[in-house]
Amino acid sequence: MGLSCGIVGLPNVGKSTLFNALTAATVPVANYPFCTIDPHSGIVPVPDKRLDRLAELYRPKKVTPATVEFVDIAGLVKGASQGEGLGNQFLGHIRSVDLIVHVLRGFQDGEITHVHGEVNPVSDLEVIETELLLADLGSLTTRLPKFEKQWKTGGKEAEAQKSLIALILQGLESGRPAREISPDSLGDSFRRSLGLLTDKPALYVANVSESEMHAPSPRIESLERAVAERGGALIPICAKWEAEIAELPASERAVFLKELGLERSGLDRLAFEGYRSLGLVTFLTAGEMEVRAWPVLKGTPAPRAASEIHSDIERGFIRAEVMRYEDLDRLGSEKLVKEKGLLRLEGKEYVIQDGDVVYFRFHV
């Protein structure tokens, strides 16, 4: 399934530097606003050590990780919802992604200008959130007359839609993003059709200096508190380090990370957290030809998960033969898993769990 994360923030916070390190791209980086105008995208593998272990056991010809697309979106400025900067063009690019990654500047550098004259990541975050709130408020207010005409036909669905719109408008007017406003029994389809920017899940990244990776400054501590109040977690990243890590051969990265005092790169954590925040789980397929990770939404039944491999498998689904990765890892072979009676046969109602190693039986 296609998954995309939009990297957003004020100009000159390090978005493109981060994007380049994340995707090994060559997006222009310069010390002036709107160096990035058109969005750039890159596909990033989701780190998963389970694939390495399965590759040891099956010796496949190919190993394919799950992936996430990251999109580098032009810098936002105060007044974007009213057309300032790149205005509607910027907001339109955000509407097309599944998750928003807020990149906030924590580093001090006199040679890199800040559009507001000072480094204050909490204030920067508030500017971005306000513009997204205003954009959603304007969008719903503009569309309200059309909705009201539709609601005149009456019925339970119309009443549910009317109630949901009222709740969201009330929340937006009080400064609450739509994602914090619980949906009613209407379901997700109408809500998704609204295309609200603040209904998208969000991640928060602080681009910090080398010294702040191990000793956060007071402004980063303030940002951590602000993010926690929003129900999120802050991911500190030194874009300069990440750029250096990205240039190293894979075999040398672990050594460099250890020298830096890091367990894993910030970009690995970002890719993982982005994947998790989208409400995904991973099932795995393993054999001599390929070991592969497949992302599906949590709660996906087995036939629907099978369609990620091929639509014919869903259409002709018979059963799913399921092993837990933990059992396969512990016992060391599929044969031993079967001998221990740990291979399960599951039907159409089975809901795929994270870490399932699955073989689908089907007939068309």
Salt bridges, closest charged atoms under 4 A:
ASP48 OD1 - ARG50 NE 2.97
GLU56 OE1 - ARG53 NH1 3.17
ASP72 OD1 - LYS15 NZ 3.67
ASP124 OD2 - HIS114 NE2 2.93
ASP124 OD1 - HIS116 ND1 3.82
GLU129 OE2 - ARG230 NE 2.75
GLU180 OE1 - ARG176 NE 3.84
ASP199 OD2 - ARG191 NE 2.66
GLU210 OE2 - LYS240 NZ 3.16
GLU212 OE2 - ARG219 NH2 3.40
GLU273 OE1 - ARG276 NH2 2.73
GLU290 OE2 - ARG292 NH1 3.82
GLU308 OE2 - ARG304 NH1 3.52
ASP312 OD2 - HIS310 ND1 3.81
ASP312 OD1 - ARG315 NH2 2.82
GLU321 OE2 - ARG319 NH2 3.43
GLU321 OE2 - ARG361 NE 2.78
GLU326 OE1 - ARG324 NH2 3.37
ASP327 OD1 - ARG330 NH2 2.97
ASP329 OD1 - ARG53 NE 2.78
GLU334 OE2 - LYS338 NZ 3.35
GLU339 OE2 - LYS335 NZ 2.55
GLU346 OE2 - ARG344 NE 2.88
ASP354 OD2 - ARG50 NH1 3.15
ASP356 OD1 - ARG324 NH1 2.74
